[in-house]
Amino acid sequence: MSDKVYLGNGKKQSATWLKSSICLSDIPQEHTFEYNGKKYVKVNININDTPNEWGKDVSISLDTWQPEETSVPTVAETGETDLPF
């Protein structure tokens, strides 16, 4: 998924405190995952240099990055048992 999915925005309250809302209904299910029976989603949180037209200087978007599928050949597949160095 290459298009940015905006989930919300917010406002910087202090140097160490951000206040924001996230729209849960905008999260595609293929980007949620479960761990120990709980559902999670990865997000990107950006602090903008200047506030937008509503005075919000924090934006939140869905982290859609996926690692490329690569397979590492096993010893059984290559037959090599020596380390390459």
GISUL-V194221 format. One record per residue. N is the residue number from 1. RES is the residue in one small letter. PSI is psi in radians with two decimals (none if undefined). OMEGA is omega as a letter, one per 30 degrees, with the letter a starting at -180 (999 if undefined). D_CENTER is the distance of its C-alpha to the mean C-alpha in whole Angstrom. Layout:
n=<N/N>
res=<RES/RES>
psi=<PSI/PSI>
omega=<OMEGA/OMEGA>
d_center=<D_CENTER/D_CENTER>
This chain:
n=<1/2/3/4/5/6/7/8/9/10/11/12/13/14/15/16/17/18/19/20/21/22/23/24/25/26/27/28/29/30/31/32/33/34/35/36/37/38/39/40/41/42/43/44/45/46/47/48/49/50/51/52/53/54/55/56/57/58/59/60/61/62/63/64/65/66/67/68/69/70/71/72/73/74/75/76/77/78/79/80/81/82/83/84/85>
res=<m/s/d/k/v/y/l/g/n/g/k/k/q/s/a/t/w/l/k/s/s/i/c/l/s/d/i/p/q/e/h/t/f/e/y/n/g/k/k/y/v/k/v/n/i/n/i/n/d/t/p/n/e/w/g/k/d/v/s/i/s/l/d/t/w/q/p/e/e/t/s/v/p/t/v/a/e/t/g/e/t/d/l/p/f>
psi=<2.05/-0.39/2.41/2.31/1.86/2.29/-0.29/-3.11/3.03/-2.81/2.42/2.10/-0.62/-3.06/-0.44/0.22/2.10/2.46/2.24/2.93/2.55/2.31/1.83/-0.52/-0.22/0.00/2.00/2.38/-0.47/-0.17/0.18/2.70/2.74/2.51/2.16/0.71/0.11/2.59/2.44/2.82/2.47/2.40/2.74/2.24/2.11/2.37/2.02/2.64/-0.66/2.56/2.66/-2.98/-0.30/0.15/0.19/2.28/0.25/2.32/2.51/2.26/2.79/2.33/1.81/0.10/2.32/2.34/2.59/2.48/1.98/2.48/2.39/2.15/2.46/2.93/-0.67/-0.59/-0.64/-0.48/-0.06/2.34/-0.16/2.59/2.59/0.17/none>
omega=<a/l/a/l/l/a/a/l/a/a/l/a/l/a/a/a/l/l/a/l/l/l/a/a/l/a/l/a/a/l/l/l/a/l/a/l/l/l/a/l/l/a/l/l/a/l/a/l/a/l/l/a/l/l/a/l/l/l/a/l/l/l/a/a/l/l/l/l/l/l/l/a/l/l/l/a/a/a/a/l/l/l/a/l/999>
d_center=<12/13/13/11/11/12/11/14/15/17/20/20/23/24/22/21/20/18/18/16/16/13/15/14/16/14/11/13/13/12/9/10/11/14/16/19/20/17/14/10/7/4/4/5/9/12/15/18/21/23/23/22/25/25/24/21/19/16/13/10/8/5/3/6/7/9/12/15/18/20/23/25/29/30/34/35/34/35/38/38/38/38/35/35/36>
